[in-house]
Amino acid sequence: MKFNPYLFIDMEDTKISEFIEEFLFAKEIEEGCASSTIKAYRYDLQKFFNMVGDIGVNSPLLRQKIRLFLKKLKEKNYSKKAIARKIASLRSFFKFLIINELIIKNPMDRIQSPKIKTEENLPKFLDISDIKKIFTSLKDEKQLNSEKSQRQYLIVRLLYSTMARVSELCNIKIKDVDFEYGYIRLRGKGNKERIVPVDEKTLDFIKEYLQNRIFYNSDDFLLLNTRSQRLNPRVVQEDVQNIKKKCGFPESKIITPHVFRHTG
């Protein structure tokens, strides 16, 4: 007979959220999920509890809580794709609870994912007016008054002009920028290289950006964090979200590094 450690837990006052860490641990160690997948699960589950609150494992209102969560997502203009991902995360979480005999019935059994039409599943992109709004807002001298804000502006220009992946962006070294011929050498997965043209305004700002450094050599990375270390993809994602807020876009507006890739 398989040993079940959860049998020794007093479930009377136990809340659903108490099993998030066990669920994420199982996903990472037992199923081998990538760290980005684990992060997505954590984000979706925390969003659920933040929006509708916690609830006991034996509560008959579990399904109602889930439907309330989906209703609130719709009211906040979340896309069908975003809602479908939240449903997938909840489905996986409650399946884990069922397998470990923490709940008797799966509240997700009758919850359907929204049907996404082919045209709705096409890559998102920004309008020219959105791009102009971003460039105008960030180029404002009041916005470009710090090293971080200058970096954010450069990130936007590079994402738009080169259509680079986030990993490629973070791997750009100063020597990869050819100011004379107007191109940048990008390195992606498996250290594969490709050369992409860059507009003159972006090249001019790179020069301006480098002039603000106390010291650098050609082998240094172009984009650095506040500790003068290579920028990692997570920080780029955060920077783009900060840019979205600075420019006053609504929460429902999808603006990510990947969106810039389909816009350039």
Secondary structure, 3 states (H helix, E strand, C coil): CCCCHHHHCCCCCCEHHHHHHHHHHHHHHHCCCCHHHHHHHHHHHHHHHHHHCCCECCCCCHHHHHHHHHHHHHHCCCCHHHHHHHHHHHHHHHHHHHHCCCCCCCCCCCCCCCCCCHHHHCCCCCCHHHHHHHHHHHHCCCCCCCHHHHHHHHHHHHHHHHCCCHHHHHCCEHHHEECCCCEEEEECHHHCEEEEECCHHHHHHHHHHHHCCCCCCCCCECCECCCCCECCHHHHHHHHHHHHHHCCCCCCCCCCHHHHHHHC
